[in-house]
């Protein structure tokens, strides 16, 4: 069979042996919205468990709108103009509105990326656009400590705003169950100390810290706890997207309620349940912008691990046009013994920036072999803990030679955008609503 994997901007066509392909996991084909901009306006006017944004904004002195950074394909040029226009009609001129780019501990967005994130129409209104800078202590405000002991430091711009609005994309998240909602606050606009604790090994090690799971998931629970200490948000607007990145749903209103509705649609769209794990999983890093760096595209490996049997092989195509990622992650992923690194972190609790991304990958490597196909320079690729192949076809032949000619292959062209799970898992058995009410 021919499969088109998400790879960079253009994709990657691969040929796989028909006899071995047991399943192709794709998002369900929900109809994209005919008029997404109107859907945004409708959601702002008739939100979930909230007053309309126009009513909330009346009498406010200024506003902060949190948006995702370049690593998330959020359609901000569609969703931001109706928000800004609603605020303008309520008396908040664009000059009193700040768009805060939720970088977490990622690098600041460049001017070119700010234009891509926001869109020309939004920038032309005169709104202020600033990057969150987690490492600058002067930019943070301490708002308390969670029950698990996480110190909550928040962006000063966000905390000083008279009106706070979160935006984002809801998709399966490798640690927190689903993205969106509370994650725009933590880790999006949290301080460095908070993000480090939030990604601590004691939160990531439990099996509940995984995609699609909201039952006793310590990462999900801690994100909510930090968000609550920050006062939550006055209003949120989250969207879901299909394979072509077209909007399938718009959810606005109260932070928890609107986020739950978005997660429910995401689950209906993205979750695919398998009766048994595969011997070989062929997947992707999600394509641009997610596979710009190895750091981000490892999410495809983690997602594949949920449906790969113990001792199986994951084959991932990830372009990585910008290389390995941050200097910290590059050093971590290229060390001689990644397992020893994580065991040390679990024993001591001491980590450095980006140890968490290594941790979730290392959990998969305990069980499965990974073969990577990428555009990384050979000298960089060879230093990672993954085997390398020039093509997906070559990697498949090597995996079949190891697992036998009857090995079962599962194909996940979209990588982490699909929530693959097993019928024996709680995620495979329960809905978002059922999990949240456990």
N, C-alpha and C positions, 0 to 999 in steps of 0.2 A: 504494500500500500504506500501511497504518497501522503506525507504529512507536512503541513506548513507550521513550523515552530516559530514562536515569537523570538526574534533575534535582532537586536538593534532596531533601526527604523524600518528595515526592508523585509525582515523575516528570513527564514532558512528552510528550504525545501529538502526533505530527506525521504529516502526510500527504505521501508521496513518490510521484513518478511511476513507476508499475509498469514501464514500458518501459525505464527507465534503471537500475533497481536490479539490478545484476549479482550482488551477494552481500550476505548479512546474516551478520555474524560474531558468533557467540554462544559462550559456554562450552558444552561438552558436558554433557548432562544426566546427571551421575553421581548415584546415589541418595544422599540425605543419610543420616547415621547415625541409626538408630532410637532409640538411647539414647546421645547424645553424652557425658553425664556418666559413664556406665559405660565408654564407650570411653576416656575420659581415665584412669579408674582402671585399666583393663586395660593401657594404655600405660605408666603409671607402674610397674606391677608386672612388665611384660615388655618393657622398652625395647630399643632398637636399639643393639647393641654397647656395652652399659653394664649395670652392676648395677642392680637396682630402686632407685628413689628412696628407699624406706624403709630399705634397707640402707646406701645412701650417707649418709643423714642421721644414722645412729646415732652418738652421741658428739659431734656438732657443737654448737658453742656458740651459733651464731646463723645466720640465713640471709637472703639478699637475693634477692628475686624481681623480675626486670626485666619490666616490662610496657610496651606501646606507649602513646603519648598519644592524645588524642581524635581525631587525624586518621586513625587506623586502626580499622576496625570489628572489632577482635578480640573474640571472645565470652568475655571474662574472667569474667563472672558464672557461666559454665559451667565453664571450665577451672581457675579459681583455687581454688574450694572443695575439690576432691579433692587438690590439691597441699598446701593448708594442713592438711587433715585427715591426710594422710600424714605430714607433718612433725610434727604433734602426736602421732601414734601412735609416732613414732620418738623422742619426748622433747623436741621443740622446740615449746614453747608459743607461741601466736600473738604474745605480747608480745616474743618474741625473733626475730620475723620482720619484715623490712622490705620493703615493696613500693616499688620505685624506678621512677618513671615516666620512661621514656626519651624525654625531650623533644628530644634533640639541641640544636639552636639555636632550636627553637620556643619560644613563650612557655610559662610554667608553667601547668599545669592548674588551673582554678578549683575551688573546693569542690564546685560543682555537677557539674563535669566529672569530678572524682575519684569522685563517687558513680556517675556513668554508666560510667566506666571499670571500676571495681572491683565494683560491685553492693552492695546493702545487706547481703546475707548475709556477704560478705567483711568489710566494714567493721565489722559487729557482732561479729566474732571478737576484735577488739582488736589486729589487726596494725597496725604503723606504716606510714604512707604518706607518701612524700616525693617532691618533684620533683627531677629532675636539673637542675643549674644550671651549664651549660657555661661561662658567663662569669665565674663566681666562682672565682678562682684558688685560694682557700683550700679549696675543695671538691674540688680535683683532685690527683692523684698522678702524677708522671712515671714511666713504666715502661719507657722506652727509645725507640729511633728505628728506623724500618723501613729496609729496603734502599734504598727510593726517597727516603729522607730525611724522612719524615713523623714529627714528634715525637709520641709517644704519651702523652697525658695522660688519665687515667681518673678517674671519680667515686670519691671517697674512701670513700663508703659501700659501693660495690661491691667495691673492692679490700680493704677491711678485713673483709668478710664471711667467715665460716668455711665457708659453703656458698653457692654461686652457681647460680642457676637463671634461664635465659632463656626467655621465652615470646614468642609472636608469630604473625603471619599470613604465610603464604607466598603471594605473588602475583607476577606479572611486575613487574619494577622497571626504570624508564626508564634507569638508569645501570648498576646492578650486576647485571643479568640477572634476579635474583629477590630479593625481600625475605626477611626471616626469618633465622634462624641467626645468623651473625656480625654482621649489621647491628644487632642489639639492643645490641651493644657499640660498634661503630663504624658510624654516628655516634651511636647511641642514648644512650650514657652517656659519651661522650668529651668532652674539654675543647675550648674554643673554638679554640685553635691547631691541634689535631688535626683538627677538623672542617673548618677553613678549608683546610688542606693536603690533606685527603682529597677535597675538592671542587675542587681546583685545576684550572686550565685544561689543564695537561699530561695530566691523567688523563681529563678529559671530552672532549677534542677527538678522540681516535682513534675511528674508526667502530665498534670493538669494544665501546666503552662504551655498551651499548644493552640494551633489554629482551630477555630470553631467552637472551642470549649469555654463555657461561662460558669461551670460548676466548680466551686472551690479553686478557681484559677487565681493564684496569688498576684499575677501581673495585672489582670483585669481589676481585681479588688483594690490593689494599691493605686492604680491610676485614678479610680473613683475617689479614693480617700484623699489623695493629693488635690484633686480637682475640687472636692468639697471644701478643703481648707482654704483654697483660693477663692471661695465664694461661687464656684461653678461658673455659669455664664447666664446672662440675661436672655439669650436666644441662641439657637443653633440652626444651621442649615446644612444637611448632609445629602449626598447624592449616591446613587448606585449607577454603574456603567456596564454596558455589554462588551462583547469581544472587540467590537470596533470602536470602543470608548465613547459610544453614544449614551446619553442619559436615559436610564430606564425608570428611575424614581427620584422624587424630590421630597425630602422630609424636613420640616421646619417646626420649631417650637421649643418646648422645655427640654433640657439637656438629656435626661434619662429616657423620657417618653419618645421623643423624636428619634433618638439613637436606636431604641429598641425596634421601632417600626422600620428603620433603615436596615438594621441587622436581619430582621425577619425576611425582608425582600432579598437581601444579599444571600441569605441561606437558601431561599427557594431557587435563586438563580445559580448559585455557585456550588452548592453541595451535591456531590455524586457519591453514592454508597456502593462499595464493592463487597461481594460475599466473602472473598478471600484475598489475601495480599498477592502481589505479583512477584515473580522472580527477578524481573528487570523492569525498571521504570525509566522511560525516555521522556524527558521534560525540558523546560526552558527556564531562563532567568526572568521571563516576563516581558522581554523586549524593552525598547526605549520608553521611558527614561530609567526603568528599574534596573536594567542590566548595564548601565553605564560603568559601574564598578563591580568588582567581585563582592565587595561588602554587601551591596544591596541584592545582588542576584543570588547569593547563597540562600535567599528565601525560597527559591525553587527547590533547592536540595532538601531543606527542612520540610517543605510541603510534601515532596515525594517520599520522604521517610515514613510518612503516616500510612502509606499503602504498599510499602516494600517489605518483603519478608525478612526476617533475621537471616543474615548471610547473603542477601540479595545484592543486586547492583543497580545503582542510580546513574543514568547517563544524562548530563545536563549540557545544553547549548546556551552559552552566555557570552555576549560579545565583549563586554568589559572594555569599551573604547577609551575610558579614562583610567584604566589600570586596576590595581588591587583595591584602592580606597585610601583612607587616611593613613598617615605614617604609622599611627598606633596599630591599626588593623593589619597593615602590611607586615609589620614586625611580628604580630601575633600569629597570623595565618602561615607565615613562612618559617616558624621555629621548628626545631627538629622533632619535638614530641608534644603535640597539642594535647594529648590525653593527660600527660603529667602536669601541664599548665593548668588545666581545669581542675584536676584533683587537688592541686595546691590551693587554688582559689576556694574550693569547697571546704578545705581544711582550715584555711586562715581567714577567709572572707575578704582578702585583699585582692583588688583588681585594678586594672588601669582602663582608660577609655577604650571602648570597643571590645573588651573581653567578652561581653555578653553575646556578641555576634559569633565569636569563636565558640562559645559555650553551646549554643543551640546547634551549630554544625557538628561539634564534637559529639554531642548526644547521638546524632545520626551515624557518625563514623564508628561508634561503638558497635553498631549493628550491621552496617551496610558498607560496601565499597562504592566509591564515587569515581566516575570517569568524566572528565570535563573536556568540552570542545569550545574553544574561545579564540579571540584575536589577541590575547595577551602575548607579549614578547616571550619567546620560549624560555629565556632564563628566569623570568618571573613565574611562569606557569609551573616550571619544574620544582620550584621551591615550596609550592603549596602541598597540602596533604592529599591531593587528589591525583589519581592516574590521569594521563593526558592522551588524547587522540586527535588526529588531524580532521577526522570527519565523524559524524554520528554513525554512519554505516560501519566504519572501522570499529568503533566502540561496541556496537551491537554484535558484530561477529566475535569479538573477544569475549563478550559476556556470554554468548551462546556456547562458545567453546568451553567455558568454565561451568555453566549451569546445565548444559545438555541441549540437544536439538529440540526437545519438547518444552523448553522453558517458556513461561507465560510472560508476555510483555504488556505493560500498561503504558499508554501514551498520553501525556498531558501537555498539549501544545502551548497553553497559556501559562504554564508554570504555577506560581503562587496565587494567581487570580482564581484558580479552581480549588475548591475545598474537597479534596479526596479523603474519604474515610472508610472504615470497615463497618460492616453490619454488627459486629460484636462490640464496637465502641459506643460509649454514651453519646458521642457526637452523631454517630450514625443512627441512633435510636430515638433521640429527643430533638425537639424543636428549640429555637431560641427562647420562645416564651416559656416552655416547660423548664428549661434550664434556669432561667432567671427566677422562677418561682419555686425552686427546690428548697 
